[in-house]
Amino acid sequence: MPSLHLATPSITTVTGSTAEPDARWGGPWTILGLVLLGAAALRLVGVRHGLPYGALLNPDEELVVPRAWAMTHGGSVDPNPFFDWPSLLFYVQAPFQAWQDAPSHITARVVGVAIGLAGVAAAWWLGERSYGVFAGGVGSAATAVAGVHVAYSRMAVTDVLLTTLVTVALGLLVTRRYELAGLVIGAATAAKWPGALVLVPLAVAAWGQWRRLAYSVGLALAGFAVASPFAIVHLGAAASDWWRVQSRAREGALGFEHDSFSAVAFAGHLWDALGPALVVALIGLAVAVARRDPADRVLASFAGVYFLALLPLGSHFDRYVLPLVPVLGVLAGRFKSFAPVTLLLLVVPFAWTVRDTRELTKTDTRAALVPLVEGAVGGARLAVDPELPLPELDVVRLELPAPWQRERPSVELLRASDVSYVWVNGDVAGRVRAASDVYPQEAAFYAELERNATVLYRLEPGEKLSGPWVALYRLPSGG
């Protein structure tokens, strides 16, 4: 009698890190490719905004791009005496400036876009390693559409490089590669000082494994020394600059004098980045705190320590929340059955980002006024407000008002310096007027210009122009 073999169906346990979406959607790699394609489109639109005047998207570009260019054109690779942030971004940008005859902001911005896209991919990896492919999809999509990440990805500044490296370091911690995570933590700190906060989730993840923890911390120091060596060589100057930057951030800056408490202000920035998906992310964070699995401990400890580090700050810049965006996106995606709804909620911040990006397709008012200013001023002396391009004229640059700023503008002082014209940035003037109790001299300065100076040109944002209103004033003679 032939033997009877019963086919026993195999049972496959699908874990969070291997489950894949329905093949009809093309699989996870196809979806990641589509997310990256959409992220690139959002970031490349407006990447030329304000050029050739490099400071219009972000004034810090003028601190980065010329230094990076100089490093490959006979200048020193030592950034001393500048240590407001460490040096890694200069070294990342410098090779791409090597073939440029002059500092190229567009090249630097394209490099920034590439760093931003790497951050979107890193968010996918962090989510997939933490809770599965659905969390990776939601985390990367949230990072791709978050307005603050999109905006700073097209700027040659430090914040997205910091965010990308922090995300990679957290992914390495989730996968228990503590030593390699230590190296990346060092690199993140070399991008910007807050990268050192990832040492907290490193300690949480490796707690009890004292030899590995000590080795990983040592590798973090080594990674920092390699990525920003002159911060070690000039340790005193770097520490002094770090302390000055931190002190000014705690004091506040123009525009935040009457702002909400830090917790409320930064929560508002996170809402602007993630929209209603932030609610899902906070539920995911609460679950992470309650469950305390390895990935939960890493992500929850980082979110907690980073947000606590923001609370003493008086300057509530939106870029400060950037490293939280991928983490909260991943936490929002941890609920596999709710992932489609979370992705639908991300349509809201996507719409906000498209609205903001559309403004960058217009000509900036500040760029549009440059030729008019140059034609009107001629050989006379010109005073220029902060956050405006510097025409090729005899220029006096006015300082940005701030609690620590001692220089105060006045028409009388400008006349004494032989200044005949003043170019006003309406954004700065508006912020000064809103805080006139803090800046009475600055408010009086702008009021006197409106009363007594002659307006030669004034441009307002509108259908074809974006940016702040700008005006060129001719000072009255004598008096």
PyMOL commands that set and color helices and strands:
alter all, ss='L'
color gray80, all
select helices_A, chain A and resi 23-25+27-44+61-71+88-97+105-131+133-145+147-153+159-174+178-191+193-205+210-227+229-233+235-251+262-274+277-291+294-310+318-321+324-332+336-345+347-359+365-377+411-416+426-434+440-452
alter helices_A, ss='H'
color red, helices_A
select strands_A, chain A and resi 363-364+381-384+394-397+419-425+454-459+465-466+470-474
alter strands_A, ss='S'
color yellow, strands_A
deselect
rebuild
show_as cartoon
